[in-house]
Amino acid sequence: MACVHYTKKARGLSLLSGGLDSQLAVCVLHDAGAEMEGVTFSTPFFAPDAARKAAAALGIPLHVVDFTDDEIALIKNPPHGFGGAMNPCIDCHATMIRRAGELMARLGYDFVATGEVLNQRPMSQNRQSLGVVEKASGLVGRLVRPLCAQLLEPTIPEQEGLIDRSKLLGLSGRRREPQFELAKKYGLVDYPSPAGGCKLTEKGFGRKLKDLLCHEGLDERRLVELLLVGRRFRLPDGTGVILGRDANENRLLAERRTPSDTLVAPVSVPGPTALLPRVASDADLEAATRIVCAWSRFDSFPGEITVKIVADATTTERAISRPYLRETFLSFQLT
Ligand code: SF4
């Protein structure tokens, strides 16, 4: 009778953003003998679309985890602070790895992998930061970084022979040529730019987010999601104004209004809808009606402009005699 050898195949869960490095991590681990699945995260600040595309191209299953509550908690209190904008990258990354680790344990996998490259980003991917992230994620020994593993201590699955360490790489630094060569080798052609797609890294978005945090707070997910919509103003007494930029945004603002919001929209001329989550004073409401008028197409409509104000269950109309210039309100505008 023939002798049969059973070899356990390592099963890993790889953080997949859709970027090149995250795709290469999967390819390298396949070469090292592991069976891989992807995990990605979804919040109002970044979408899983690129990861979905990458998983389909790599032919691996993808787990999509809603990360909104985690991200908001980190924005309120980032233990390791923010990057250049409102991006709590070190803690965000560590928490994603921790969530991936929880999924790993639930599904009975052997390790979590990432596409990090030592020293690729001076602040978040130096040796110390990699150690901080590994410790904060609670996955010490089970976190495999296949693109730079040769420069790091062997992980448990490597020590146990589940992954062939000799097939893992020793990339370091900011040069991207080695990754582009590997992309050719593995036939990867479609990948977004590194770190692209996260609104938290954008300074302009960060200003809006900070403003919301300081005024209405981040507990209402609807208001967090509405950060992606419209122009933003903060009026002198504290009222926030979200002003639609086109017909779609106007419709969305009207649809997402709750009974505690006030809606302002022109009736007699085409123009934007404004959503005011909380009205702090009559003076602010008056300013909001004038903002709506200033962004309306009043030029070809002589005379007064009529604006409707929807508050509670009541709709009232107000005549605005002279539209103000937009410049009047620019000091209140956030974006
Ligand atoms: S870029 Fe965005 S998603 Fe990525 S670690 Fe930073 S905050 Fe998190």
Boltz pocket constraint, residues with backbone or C-beta under 6 A from the ligand:
constraints:
  - pocket:
      binder: B
      contacts: [[A, 46], [A, 86], [A, 87], [A, 88], [A, 89], [A, 90], [A, 92], [A, 93], [A, 195], [A, 198], [A, 200], [A, 201]]
      max_distance: 6.0
